[in-house]
Amino acid sequence: MSYKKQMILNAFEMTSAMHNSHGLWKHKDSKRHRAYKDINYWMELAKTLEKGKFDAVFFADVLGVYDTYKESKEPSINDGLQFPVNDGAFVIPAMAAVTEHLSFALTVSTTYEPPFGQARRFSTLDHLTKGRVAWNIVTSYLPNAARNFGFKDMIKHDKRYEIADEYMDVVYKLWESSWEDGAVIEDTEQGVLIDRKKIHEIHHKGEYFDVEGPHLTEPSQQRTPVLYQAGTSPKGRAFAAKHAECVFVGGPTPERVRHYTEDIRKQAEEYGRNPEDIKIFTFLTVIVGKTTEEAEEKFAEYNQLWSADAAKAQFGGASGYNVAEFTKDELDNPFEFKATEHGHYKAASLTKDAKKKLSIKEAISKLEGLDRDNIIVGNPSEVADQIQYQFEASGVDGFNLNHLVTPADLEDFIELVIPILQERGLYKKEYKKGTLREKLFTHGSPLLPSGHPGSKYRKGEKINN
Ligand SMILES: Cc1cc2nc3c(=O)[nH]c(=O)nc-3n(C[C@H](O)[C@H](O)[C@H](O)COP(=O)(O)O)c2cc1C
Protein backbone atom coordinates (compact mmCIF):
# COMPACT_ATOMS: atom_id res chain seq x y z
CA MET A 1 0.00 0.00 0.00
CA SER A 2 1.46 3.37 -0.87
CA TYR A 3 1.04 6.13 1.69
CA LYS A 4 1.60 9.55 0.18
CA LYS A 5 1.66 11.86 3.18
CA GLN A 6 5.27 12.59 4.09
CA MET A 7 6.38 13.01 7.66
CA ILE A 8 8.08 16.09 9.06
CA LEU A 9 11.08 15.40 11.29
CA ASN A 10 12.57 17.59 13.98
CA ALA A 11 15.53 16.71 16.17
CA PHE A 12 14.41 17.22 19.77
CA GLU A 13 17.32 18.99 21.42
CA MET A 14 18.29 21.25 24.26
CA THR A 15 21.44 23.32 24.74
CA SER A 16 22.03 21.53 28.02
CA ALA A 17 24.21 18.79 29.42
CA MET A 18 21.33 16.29 29.37
CA HIS A 19 17.73 16.45 28.21
CA ASN A 20 15.52 13.33 28.30
CA SER A 21 18.17 10.60 28.29
CA HIS A 22 18.59 10.32 32.00
CA GLY A 23 22.00 9.05 33.12
CA LEU A 24 23.23 8.35 29.60
CA TRP A 25 26.01 10.90 29.91
CA LYS A 26 27.89 7.89 31.32
CA HIS A 27 27.82 6.17 27.92
CA LYS A 28 31.20 6.04 26.19
CA ASP A 29 29.81 7.72 23.03
CA SER A 30 28.02 10.56 24.78
CA LYS A 31 29.55 13.85 23.67
CA ARG A 32 26.84 16.37 24.42
CA HIS A 33 27.31 16.70 28.19
CA ARG A 34 30.75 18.15 27.46
CA ALA A 35 30.19 19.64 24.03
CA TYR A 36 26.85 21.44 24.53
CA LYS A 37 28.81 24.62 25.26
CA ASP A 38 30.96 24.35 22.14
CA ILE A 39 29.63 26.23 19.11
CA ASN A 40 31.40 23.77 16.78
CA TYR A 41 29.36 20.90 18.23
CA TRP A 42 26.13 22.66 17.20
CA MET A 43 27.45 23.62 13.78
CA GLU A 44 28.51 20.03 13.09
CA LEU A 45 25.14 18.78 14.31
CA ALA A 46 23.38 21.21 11.97
CA LYS A 47 25.33 19.85 9.00
CA THR A 48 24.56 16.26 10.03
CA LEU A 49 20.84 17.01 10.32
CA GLU A 50 20.73 18.76 6.97
CA LYS A 51 22.36 15.70 5.43
CA GLY A 52 19.43 13.70 6.86
CA LYS A 53 16.95 16.27 5.41
CA PHE A 54 15.66 17.06 8.89
CA ASP A 55 13.11 19.85 8.84
CA ALA A 56 14.20 21.52 12.06
CA VAL A 57 16.00 21.35 15.35
CA PHE A 58 13.55 21.85 18.18
CA PHE A 59 15.21 23.39 21.23
CA ALA A 60 13.44 22.71 24.53
CA ASP A 61 14.19 25.04 27.42
CA VAL A 62 13.54 25.50 31.13
CA LEU A 63 14.21 28.44 33.41
CA GLY A 64 14.86 26.63 36.66
CA VAL A 65 15.98 23.40 38.29
CA TYR A 66 13.59 20.45 38.78
CA ASP A 67 13.12 20.24 42.55
CA THR A 68 9.71 18.66 43.20
CA TYR A 69 10.99 15.09 43.60
CA LYS A 70 12.28 14.57 47.14
CA GLU A 71 11.74 18.34 47.48
CA SER A 72 15.35 18.68 46.45
CA LYS A 73 17.48 19.95 43.58
CA GLU A 74 20.07 17.29 44.22
CA PRO A 75 18.75 14.46 42.00
CA SER A 76 18.61 16.85 39.02
CA ILE A 77 21.97 18.44 39.59
CA ASN A 78 23.66 15.06 40.20
CA ASP A 79 22.68 13.83 36.75
CA GLY A 80 22.75 17.08 34.79
CA LEU A 81 18.98 16.91 34.24
CA GLN A 82 18.41 19.87 31.90
CA PHE A 83 21.09 21.56 33.98
CA PRO A 84 23.33 23.31 33.20
CA VAL A 85 21.35 24.76 30.31
CA ASN A 86 22.57 27.52 28.00
CA ASP A 87 20.36 29.94 26.13
CA GLY A 88 19.52 28.16 22.86
CA ALA A 89 19.03 31.37 20.87
CA PHE A 90 22.75 31.96 20.58
CA VAL A 91 23.62 28.78 18.69
CA ILE A 92 20.94 29.30 16.04
CA PRO A 93 22.71 31.88 13.82
CA ALA A 94 25.86 29.76 13.80
CA MET A 95 23.86 26.66 12.82
CA ALA A 96 22.04 28.67 10.17
CA ALA A 97 25.31 29.90 8.71
CA VAL A 98 26.43 26.35 7.83
CA THR A 99 23.07 25.18 6.45
CA GLU A 100 20.61 26.30 3.82
CA HIS A 101 17.33 24.61 4.71
CA LEU A 102 17.42 23.34 8.27
CA SER A 103 15.07 25.35 10.52
CA PHE A 104 15.13 26.13 14.22
CA ALA A 105 12.34 26.08 16.81
CA LEU A 106 13.23 27.84 20.04
CA THR A 107 11.28 27.48 23.28
CA VAL A 108 10.54 30.74 25.08
CA SER A 109 8.21 31.20 28.02
CA THR A 110 5.35 33.70 28.00
CA THR A 111 5.31 33.64 31.80
CA TYR A 112 8.79 34.96 32.41
CA GLU A 113 10.12 36.74 29.32
CA PRO A 114 8.29 40.01 28.54
CA PRO A 115 6.83 40.29 25.03
CA PHE A 116 8.67 43.38 23.79
CA GLY A 117 12.18 41.90 24.07
CA GLN A 118 10.95 38.49 23.00
CA ALA A 119 9.46 39.91 19.78
CA ARG A 120 12.75 41.63 18.99
CA ARG A 121 14.72 38.44 19.63
CA PHE A 122 12.61 36.43 17.18
CA SER A 123 12.64 39.11 14.49
CA THR A 124 16.43 39.16 14.79
CA LEU A 125 16.63 35.36 14.52
CA ASP A 126 14.27 35.33 11.57
CA HIS A 127 16.47 37.88 9.77
CA LEU A 128 19.69 36.03 10.55
CA THR A 129 18.29 32.65 9.46
CA LYS A 130 16.48 34.06 6.40
CA GLY A 131 13.07 32.97 7.63
CA ARG A 132 13.93 29.63 9.19
CA VAL A 133 12.77 30.20 12.71
CA ALA A 134 9.90 29.03 14.91
CA TRP A 135 8.87 29.86 18.46
CA ASN A 136 7.74 27.10 20.80
CA ILE A 137 5.36 28.98 23.08
CA VAL A 138 5.37 27.57 26.61
CA THR A 139 3.83 28.77 29.84
CA SER A 140 6.43 26.91 31.99
CA TYR A 141 5.94 24.54 34.90
CA LEU A 142 8.86 24.70 37.33
CA PRO A 143 8.40 26.29 40.79
CA ASN A 144 12.11 27.16 40.86
CA ALA A 145 11.64 29.15 37.63
CA ALA A 146 8.94 31.19 39.37
CA ARG A 147 11.28 31.91 42.27
CA ASN A 148 14.05 32.86 39.84
CA PHE A 149 11.80 35.53 38.32
CA GLY A 150 10.65 37.10 41.56
CA PHE A 151 7.47 35.11 42.29
CA LYS A 152 6.94 33.30 45.57
CA ASP A 153 4.81 30.64 43.89
CA MET A 154 4.02 29.72 40.32
CA ILE A 155 1.22 31.72 38.73
CA LYS A 156 -1.78 29.36 38.53
CA HIS A 157 -1.81 27.03 35.54
CA ASP A 158 -4.91 28.42 33.80
CA LYS A 159 -4.00 32.02 34.50
CA ARG A 160 -0.62 31.42 32.81
CA TYR A 161 -2.56 30.65 29.62
CA GLU A 162 -4.67 33.81 30.01
CA ILE A 163 -1.46 35.84 30.25
CA ALA A 164 -0.11 33.98 27.22
CA ASP A 165 -3.19 34.91 25.23
CA GLU A 166 -2.71 38.63 25.87
CA TYR A 167 1.01 38.18 25.23
CA MET A 168 0.18 36.95 21.73
CA ASP A 169 -1.89 40.06 21.12
CA VAL A 170 1.16 42.19 21.94
CA VAL A 171 3.60 40.29 19.75
CA TYR A 172 1.19 40.15 16.79
CA LYS A 173 0.87 43.93 16.99
CA LEU A 174 4.66 44.29 17.02
CA TRP A 175 5.35 41.79 14.26
CA GLU A 176 2.39 42.34 11.98
CA SER A 177 1.25 45.94 12.28
CA SER A 178 3.97 48.13 13.75
CA TRP A 179 5.89 48.31 10.47
CA GLU A 180 4.11 48.64 7.16
CA ASP A 181 5.71 47.03 4.13
CA GLY A 182 8.10 49.33 2.29
CA ALA A 183 8.96 51.48 5.31
CA VAL A 184 12.68 51.47 4.51
CA ILE A 185 12.85 53.92 1.61
CA GLU A 186 16.54 54.97 1.47
CA ASP A 187 15.59 58.30 -0.09
CA THR A 188 18.98 59.91 -0.55
CA GLU A 189 17.54 63.12 -2.04
CA GLN A 190 15.30 63.82 0.93
CA GLY A 191 17.78 62.31 3.37
CA VAL A 192 15.23 59.83 4.73
CA LEU A 193 16.14 56.22 5.43
CA ILE A 194 12.87 55.12 7.05
CA ASP A 195 9.43 56.56 6.37
CA ARG A 196 7.99 57.64 9.74
CA LYS A 197 4.43 57.42 8.40
CA LYS A 198 4.84 53.69 7.93
CA ILE A 199 6.04 53.01 11.47
CA HIS A 200 3.37 52.70 14.15
CA GLU A 201 3.41 52.65 17.90
CA ILE A 202 1.14 49.88 19.17
CA HIS A 203 -0.04 51.53 22.42
CA HIS A 204 -1.00 48.20 23.90
CA LYS A 205 -2.68 48.59 27.29
CA GLY A 206 -4.01 45.36 28.66
CA GLU A 207 -4.50 43.54 31.89
CA TYR A 208 -0.96 42.20 32.00
CA PHE A 209 1.10 44.25 29.56
CA ASP A 210 1.63 47.90 28.62
CA VAL A 211 3.72 48.38 25.49
CA GLU A 212 4.05 51.58 23.50
CA GLY A 213 6.22 50.49 20.56
CA PRO A 214 7.13 50.75 17.78
CA HIS A 215 8.76 47.38 17.23
CA LEU A 216 12.52 47.93 17.19
CA THR A 217 13.27 45.50 14.38
CA GLU A 218 12.15 45.81 10.81
CA PRO A 219 9.89 43.04 9.52
CA SER A 220 11.64 39.77 8.76
CA GLN A 221 10.71 37.36 5.99
CA GLN A 222 8.07 35.57 8.06
CA ARG A 223 7.18 38.60 10.23
CA THR A 224 5.68 36.27 12.88
CA PRO A 225 7.91 33.21 13.35
CA VAL A 226 6.21 29.84 12.81
CA LEU A 227 4.29 29.26 16.05
CA TYR A 228 4.74 26.01 17.94
CA GLN A 229 2.95 25.12 21.12
CA ALA A 230 3.26 22.12 23.41
CA GLY A 231 0.56 21.94 26.04
CA THR A 232 -2.07 19.22 26.32
CA SER A 233 -4.35 20.41 29.16
CA PRO A 234 -7.81 21.66 28.09
CA LYS A 235 -6.54 25.27 28.37
CA GLY A 236 -3.36 24.31 26.51
CA ARG A 237 -5.28 22.74 23.64
CA ALA A 238 -7.62 25.71 23.35
CA PHE A 239 -4.58 27.99 23.17
CA ALA A 240 -3.00 25.74 20.53
CA ALA A 241 -6.19 25.68 18.47
CA LYS A 242 -6.27 29.48 18.41
CA HIS A 243 -2.60 30.36 17.94
CA ALA A 244 -0.38 27.42 17.04
CA GLU A 245 0.66 26.39 13.55
CA CYS A 246 2.55 23.38 14.87
CA VAL A 247 1.51 21.52 17.99
CA PHE A 248 3.72 19.13 19.90
CA VAL A 249 1.37 16.64 21.51
CA GLY A 250 2.48 14.30 24.28
CA GLY A 251 0.67 10.98 24.66
CA PRO A 252 1.76 7.45 25.49
CA THR A 253 -0.22 5.71 22.73
CA PRO A 254 -1.01 6.58 19.10
CA GLU A 255 -4.71 6.46 20.02
CA ARG A 256 -4.31 9.11 22.72
CA VAL A 257 -2.26 11.27 20.40
CA ARG A 258 -5.00 10.93 17.77
CA HIS A 259 -7.59 11.97 20.36
CA TYR A 260 -5.66 15.18 21.16
CA THR A 261 -4.93 15.81 17.50
CA GLU A 262 -8.58 15.58 16.48
CA ASP A 263 -9.66 17.77 19.38
CA ILE A 264 -7.17 20.51 18.45
CA ARG A 265 -8.12 20.45 14.76
CA LYS A 266 -11.83 20.60 15.62
CA GLN A 267 -11.34 23.55 17.95
CA ALA A 268 -9.19 25.30 15.33
CA GLU A 269 -12.06 25.09 12.85
CA GLU A 270 -14.33 26.66 15.44
CA TYR A 271 -11.88 29.59 15.55
CA GLY A 272 -12.33 29.94 11.77
CA ARG A 273 -8.98 28.41 10.93
CA ASN A 274 -8.23 25.92 8.19
CA PRO A 275 -7.24 22.66 9.95
CA GLU A 276 -4.71 22.15 7.13
CA ASP A 277 -2.83 25.13 8.56
CA ILE A 278 -1.94 23.14 11.69
CA LYS A 279 0.72 20.45 11.81
CA ILE A 280 0.81 18.03 14.73
CA PHE A 281 3.92 16.37 16.12
CA THR A 282 4.62 13.80 18.77
CA PHE A 283 7.68 12.18 20.32
CA LEU A 284 9.71 9.48 18.69
CA THR A 285 12.44 7.59 20.52
CA VAL A 286 14.48 5.10 18.51
CA ILE A 287 17.32 2.68 19.14
CA VAL A 288 18.46 1.27 15.83
CA GLY A 289 21.15 -1.30 15.14
CA LYS A 290 22.35 -2.96 11.93
CA THR A 291 20.68 -6.10 13.28
CA THR A 292 17.91 -6.73 15.82
CA GLU A 293 20.49 -8.22 18.20
CA GLU A 294 22.72 -5.16 17.98
CA ALA A 295 19.74 -2.87 18.73
CA GLU A 296 18.70 -5.05 21.68
CA GLU A 297 22.22 -4.95 23.06
CA LYS A 298 22.22 -1.19 22.80
CA PHE A 299 18.87 -1.04 24.57
CA ALA A 300 20.19 -3.21 27.42
CA GLU A 301 23.31 -1.10 27.71
CA TYR A 302 21.33 2.17 27.81
CA ASN A 303 18.87 0.72 30.27
CA GLN A 304 21.69 -0.25 32.56
CA LEU A 305 23.06 3.31 32.56
CA TRP A 306 19.61 4.87 33.05
CA SER A 307 19.18 7.17 36.05
CA ALA A 308 15.87 6.46 37.80
CA ASP A 309 16.38 9.43 40.08
CA ALA A 310 16.76 11.90 37.20
CA ALA A 311 13.67 10.44 35.47
CA LYS A 312 11.65 10.82 38.67
CA ALA A 313 12.96 14.36 39.08
CA GLN A 314 11.85 15.27 35.57
CA PHE A 315 8.46 13.66 36.09
CA GLY A 316 8.13 15.57 39.38
CA GLY A 317 8.85 19.00 37.97
CA ALA A 318 6.74 18.56 34.85
CA SER A 319 3.75 16.92 36.57
CA GLY A 320 3.79 18.16 40.18
CA TYR A 321 3.84 14.60 41.58
CA ASN A 322 6.61 13.83 44.05
CA VAL A 323 6.77 10.03 43.70
CA ALA A 324 9.10 9.81 46.72
CA GLU A 325 6.13 10.74 48.88
CA PHE A 326 4.19 7.52 48.44
CA THR A 327 4.36 5.16 51.43
CA LYS A 328 4.77 1.39 51.07
CA ASP A 329 1.07 0.86 51.92
CA GLU A 330 -0.02 3.02 49.00
CA LEU A 331 2.00 1.31 46.27
CA ASP A 332 -0.75 -1.06 45.13
CA ASN A 333 -3.34 1.72 44.86
CA PRO A 334 -4.27 2.97 41.39
CA PHE A 335 -2.17 5.88 40.11
CA GLU A 336 -4.81 8.57 39.69
CA PHE A 337 -4.74 11.74 37.61
CA LYS A 338 -4.87 14.99 39.52
CA ALA A 339 -4.64 18.41 37.95
CA THR A 340 -1.70 20.26 39.47
CA GLU A 341 -0.35 23.74 38.92
CA HIS A 342 2.54 22.22 36.90
CA GLY A 343 1.73 20.68 33.49
CA HIS A 344 -0.80 18.19 32.23
CA TYR A 345 0.94 15.89 29.80
CA LYS A 346 3.50 14.09 32.00
CA ALA A 347 0.93 13.27 34.68
CA ALA A 348 -1.63 12.20 32.08
CA SER A 349 0.85 9.88 30.36
CA LEU A 350 1.04 7.61 33.41
CA THR A 351 -2.58 8.03 34.55
CA LYS A 352 -5.62 8.64 32.38
CA ASP A 353 -3.77 8.33 29.05
CA ALA A 354 -1.89 5.12 29.90
CA LYS A 355 -2.66 2.00 27.86
CA LYS A 356 -4.01 0.31 30.99
CA LYS A 357 -4.74 1.54 34.47
CA LEU A 358 -1.47 1.45 36.45
CA SER A 359 -0.89 0.99 40.14
CA ILE A 360 1.43 3.49 41.82
CA LYS A 361 4.13 0.81 41.87
CA GLU A 362 3.75 0.09 38.14
CA ALA A 363 3.79 3.77 37.28
CA ILE A 364 6.95 4.37 39.27
CA SER A 365 8.61 1.36 37.68
CA LYS A 366 8.08 2.98 34.26
CA LEU A 367 10.44 5.72 35.40
CA GLU A 368 13.05 3.29 36.64
CA GLY A 369 14.26 2.19 33.24
CA LEU A 370 13.85 3.06 29.59
CA ASP A 371 10.10 2.68 28.96
CA ARG A 372 10.02 -0.08 26.34
CA ASP A 373 6.40 0.76 25.44
CA ASN A 374 7.49 4.17 24.20
CA ILE A 375 10.68 3.33 22.45
CA ILE A 376 11.27 1.72 19.10
CA VAL A 377 14.09 -0.83 19.10
CA GLY A 378 15.15 -2.85 16.09
CA ASN A 379 17.02 -3.22 12.84
CA PRO A 380 16.46 -0.51 10.20
CA SER A 381 13.41 -2.05 8.54
CA GLU A 382 11.79 -3.01 11.86
CA VAL A 383 12.26 0.57 13.06
CA ALA A 384 10.84 1.96 9.81
CA ASP A 385 7.79 -0.36 10.13
CA GLN A 386 7.05 0.91 13.60
CA ILE A 387 7.54 4.55 12.68
CA GLN A 388 5.16 4.04 9.77
CA TYR A 389 2.63 2.42 12.08
CA GLN A 390 2.81 5.30 14.57
CA PHE A 391 2.57 7.86 11.78
CA GLU A 392 -0.53 6.30 10.33
CA ALA A 393 -2.26 5.30 13.58
CA SER A 394 -1.82 8.61 15.37
CA GLY A 395 -2.76 10.95 12.52
CA VAL A 396 0.21 13.23 13.25
CA ASP A 397 2.16 15.12 10.61
CA GLY A 398 5.56 14.52 12.09
CA PHE A 399 7.82 13.69 14.98
CA ASN A 400 10.29 15.25 17.34
CA LEU A 401 13.04 12.66 17.43
CA ASN A 402 14.33 12.32 20.95
CA HIS A 403 18.04 11.81 21.32
CA LEU A 404 19.48 9.23 23.69
CA VAL A 405 23.23 9.14 23.13
CA THR A 406 24.19 12.07 20.93
CA PRO A 407 25.29 12.62 18.32
CA ALA A 408 25.85 8.87 17.69
CA ASP A 409 22.16 7.90 17.72
CA LEU A 410 21.23 10.69 15.33
CA GLU A 411 24.01 9.67 12.96
CA ASP A 412 22.81 6.04 13.03
CA PHE A 413 19.24 7.15 12.41
CA ILE A 414 20.27 9.20 9.40
CA GLU A 415 22.45 6.45 7.96
CA LEU A 416 20.17 3.49 8.63
CA VAL A 417 16.55 4.62 8.87
CA ILE A 418 16.12 7.74 6.72
CA PRO A 419 16.91 5.94 3.41
CA ILE A 420 14.19 3.35 4.13
CA LEU A 421 11.61 6.01 4.95
CA GLN A 422 12.59 7.77 1.73
CA GLU A 423 12.28 4.57 -0.32
CA ARG A 424 8.79 4.05 1.08
CA GLY A 425 7.80 7.57 0.05
CA LEU A 426 7.24 8.53 3.69
CA TYR A 427 10.00 11.09 3.81
CA LYS A 428 11.28 13.77 1.44
CA LYS A 429 14.36 13.30 -0.69
CA GLU A 430 14.76 17.04 -1.34
CA TYR A 431 13.94 20.12 0.63
CA LYS A 432 11.28 22.54 -0.55
CA LYS A 433 12.46 26.09 -1.21
CA GLY A 434 11.57 29.08 0.93
CA THR A 435 11.06 29.99 4.55
CA LEU A 436 10.08 27.46 7.18
CA ARG A 437 6.41 28.43 6.82
CA GLU A 438 6.54 27.90 3.05
CA LYS A 439 8.26 24.56 3.51
CA LEU A 440 5.70 23.30 6.02
CA PHE A 441 2.40 24.45 4.59
CA THR A 442 0.56 24.27 1.31
CA HIS A 443 -0.85 27.82 1.61
CA GLY A 444 2.40 28.98 0.02
CA SER A 445 3.00 32.20 1.96
CA PRO A 446 5.93 33.12 4.22
CA LEU A 447 3.38 35.01 6.36
CA LEU A 448 0.63 33.87 8.70
CA PRO A 449 -2.29 32.63 6.57
CA SER A 450 -5.67 34.35 6.57
CA GLY A 451 -7.84 32.78 9.23
CA HIS A 452 -5.02 32.91 11.74
CA PRO A 453 -5.75 35.48 14.48
CA GLY A 454 -2.32 37.11 14.01
CA SER A 455 -2.99 37.83 10.33
CA LYS A 456 -5.80 40.24 11.12
CA TYR A 457 -3.27 42.73 12.50
CA ARG A 458 -1.47 43.00 9.21
CA LYS A 459 -0.73 46.33 7.49
CA GLY A 460 -3.30 48.99 6.99
CA GLU A 461 -5.58 47.65 9.71
CA LYS A 462 -4.06 49.83 12.36
CA ILE A 463 -4.88 48.99 15.92
CA ASN A 464 -5.12 51.33 18.87
CA ASN A 465 -3.58 54.19 16.90
C1 LIG B 1 5.80 17.39 24.25
C2 LIG B 1 5.95 18.55 25.16
C3 LIG B 1 7.17 19.24 25.24
C4 LIG B 1 7.33 20.32 26.09
N1 LIG B 1 8.51 20.99 26.17
C5 LIG B 1 8.64 22.03 27.05
C6 LIG B 1 9.84 22.75 27.20
O1 LIG B 1 10.83 22.50 26.53
N2 LIG B 1 9.89 23.74 28.12
C7 LIG B 1 8.83 24.09 28.89
O2 LIG B 1 8.93 25.01 29.71
N3 LIG B 1 7.67 23.43 28.76
C8 LIG B 1 7.56 22.43 27.87
N4 LIG B 1 6.39 21.77 27.77
C9 LIG B 1 5.32 22.19 28.64
C10 LIG B 1 4.19 22.92 27.98
O3 LIG B 1 4.56 23.71 26.92
C11 LIG B 1 3.28 23.66 28.93
O4 LIG B 1 3.78 24.93 29.23
C12 LIG B 1 3.04 22.88 30.19
O5 LIG B 1 2.97 21.52 29.90
C13 LIG B 1 1.75 23.25 30.79
O6 LIG B 1 0.75 23.07 29.86
P1 LIG B 1 -0.24 21.85 29.81
O7 LIG B 1 -0.68 21.67 31.22
O8 LIG B 1 -1.28 22.41 28.90
O9 LIG B 1 0.44 20.64 29.26
C14 LIG B 1 6.23 20.71 26.89
C15 LIG B 1 5.01 20.02 26.79
C16 LIG B 1 4.85 18.97 25.92
C17 LIG B 1 3.52 18.29 25.81
The ligand as a Tripos MOL2 file, in Angstrom:
@<TRIPOS>MOLECULE
LIG
   31    33     1     0     0
SMALL
NO_CHARGES

@<TRIPOS>ATOM
      1 C1          5.8000   17.3920   24.2470 C.3       1 LIG1
      2 C2          5.9480   18.5510   25.1570 C.ar      1 LIG1
      3 C3          7.1720   19.2360   25.2380 C.ar      1 LIG1
      4 C4          7.3320   20.3190   26.0910 C.ar      1 LIG1
      5 N1          8.5120   20.9930   26.1720 N.ar      1 LIG1
      6 C5          8.6380   22.0350   27.0470 C.ar      1 LIG1
      7 C6          9.8400   22.7510   27.1980 C.ar      1 LIG1
      8 O1         10.8280   22.5000   26.5330 O.2       1 LIG1
      9 N2          9.8930   23.7380   28.1210 N.ar      1 LIG1
     10 C7          8.8340   24.0900   28.8890 C.ar      1 LIG1
     11 O2          8.9300   25.0100   29.7130 O.2       1 LIG1
     12 N3          7.6730   23.4310   28.7600 N.ar      1 LIG1
     13 C8          7.5590   22.4270   27.8740 C.ar      1 LIG1
     14 N4          6.3890   21.7660   27.7660 N.ar      1 LIG1
     15 C9          5.3150   22.1890   28.6400 C.3       1 LIG1
     16 C10         4.1940   22.9150   27.9820 C.3       1 LIG1
     17 O3          4.5640   23.7090   26.9240 O.3       1 LIG1
     18 C11         3.2810   23.6580   28.9310 C.3       1 LIG1
     19 O4          3.7810   24.9330   29.2350 O.3       1 LIG1
     20 C12         3.0390   22.8790   30.1850 C.3       1 LIG1
     21 O5          2.9690   21.5250   29.8970 O.3       1 LIG1
     22 C13         1.7500   23.2460   30.7930 C.3       1 LIG1
     23 O6          0.7550   23.0650   29.8570 O.3       1 LIG1
     24 P1         -0.2390   21.8530   29.8150 P.3       1 LIG1
     25 O7         -0.6780   21.6700   31.2180 O.co2     1 LIG1
     26 O8         -1.2800   22.4130   28.8990 O.co2     1 LIG1
     27 O9          0.4440   20.6370   29.2640 O.co2     1 LIG1
     28 C14         6.2340   20.7060   26.8950 C.ar      1 LIG1
     29 C15         5.0110   20.0190   26.7870 C.ar      1 LIG1
     30 C16         4.8520   18.9650   25.9160 C.ar      1 LIG1
     31 C17         3.5200   18.2940   25.8150 C.3       1 LIG1
@<TRIPOS>BOND
     1     1     2 1
     2     2     3 ar
     3     2    30 ar
     4     3     4 ar
     5     4     5 ar
     6     4    28 ar
     7     5     6 ar
     8     6     7 ar
     9     6    13 1
    10     7     8 2
    11     7     9 ar
    12     9    10 ar
    13    10    11 2
    14    10    12 ar
    15    12    13 ar
    16    13    14 ar
    17    14    15 1
    18    14    28 ar
    19    15    16 1
    20    16    17 1
    21    16    18 1
    22    18    19 1
    23    18    20 1
    24    20    21 1
    25    20    22 1
    26    22    23 1
    27    23    24 1
    28    24    25 2
    29    24    26 1
    30    24    27 1
    31    28    29 ar
    32    29    30 ar
    33    30    31 1
@<TRIPOS>SUBSTRUCTURE
     1 LIG1         1 GROUP 0 **** ****
